[in-house]
Amino acid sequence: MYLAVSRVKPLDGFKLSITFANGEERLFDCSPYLNMGKFKELRNISLFNAVTVRFDSIEWANHLDLDPEFLYEKSICVKKPHITSRSAGRAIRRRAG
């Protein structure tokens, strides 16, 4: 499953609030990675907080980027997307048809 990142917000404790294209909001903790390779540079809080959405994922000014599938798999859900009865009905009809 490929889900593009539509929004990212840095939080305290080297965490990121990430919204995916399906509307799901997830929390990704970067702290376990801060002792590895280019991730070490993210200990600089100014650099960490400068994270942006780029090409369906996230990227920092040091050109470190992460695959959106990795972000999704390694994060925890904090808010499921809102499904309207109209969109739920379309999904049911597609499965049945």
C-alpha positions in Angstrom: 0.0 0.0 0.0 1.5 3.4 -1.0 0.3 6.4 0.9 1.7 9.8 0.2 2.5 12.2 3.0 0.4 15.4 2.7 1.4 17.2 6.0 4.2 17.0 8.6 4.6 18.8 11.8 7.6 18.5 14.1 6.8 17.8 17.8 8.8 17.8 21.0 10.9 14.7 21.7 12.0 14.3 18.1 8.6 13.1 17.1 6.6 14.0 13.9 2.9 14.3 13.4 2.3 13.0 9.8 -0.9 13.2 7.9 -1.2 10.9 4.9 -3.2 11.4 1.8 -6.0 9.2 3.1 -6.5 11.6 6.0 -5.0 9.3 8.6 -2.8 11.1 11.2 0.2 9.1 12.6 3.0 9.7 15.1 6.5 8.9 14.0 9.3 8.8 16.7 12.7 9.7 15.2 14.6 9.3 18.5 15.6 5.6 17.9 17.4 6.6 14.7 19.3 9.6 16.0 22.6 7.7 16.5 22.7 6.4 12.9 24.4 8.0 9.9 22.8 11.3 8.7 20.1 11.0 11.4 22.8 12.2 13.9 22.5 15.7 12.2 18.8 15.8 13.2 19.9 16.2 16.9 20.2 19.8 15.9 16.7 20.9 16.8 16.6 23.7 14.3 17.4 21.2 11.5 14.9 18.7 12.9 12.1 21.3 13.0 12.7 22.3 9.4 11.2 19.1 8.0 9.0 19.6 5.0 6.8 17.5 2.7 8.6 16.8 -0.6 7.7 14.3 -3.4 5.0 12.5 -1.3 7.2 12.1 1.7 9.3 14.1 4.1 12.7 15.7 3.8 15.1 17.8 5.9 17.6 20.5 4.7 20.5 18.0 5.0 18.7 16.0 2.2 17.7 13.2 4.5 14.4 11.8 3.4 12.3 8.8 4.3 10.1 6.5 2.3 6.4 7.1 3.0 5.8 3.4 3.4 8.5 3.2 6.1 7.0 6.2 7.9 3.6 4.6 7.8 4.7 1.2 9.0 6.9 2.6 11.8 4.4 5.1 13.1 1.4 4.8 15.3 -2.1 5.9 14.4 -3.5 8.8 16.3 -6.5 9.6 14.2 -8.3 7.5 11.5 -9.6 9.3 8.5 -13.2 10.4 8.6 -15.3 8.2 6.3 -18.6 9.6 5.2 -21.5 7.3 4.5 -21.3 8.3 0.8 -17.6 7.2 0.5 -18.3 4.0 2.5 -21.2 3.1 0.2 -18.9 3.5 -2.9 -16.4 1.2 -1.3 -19.0 -1.5 -0.5 -20.4 -1.3 -4.0 -16.9 -1.7 -5.5 -16.3 -4.8 -3.5 -19.7 -6.3 -4.3 -19.6 -5.4 -8.0 
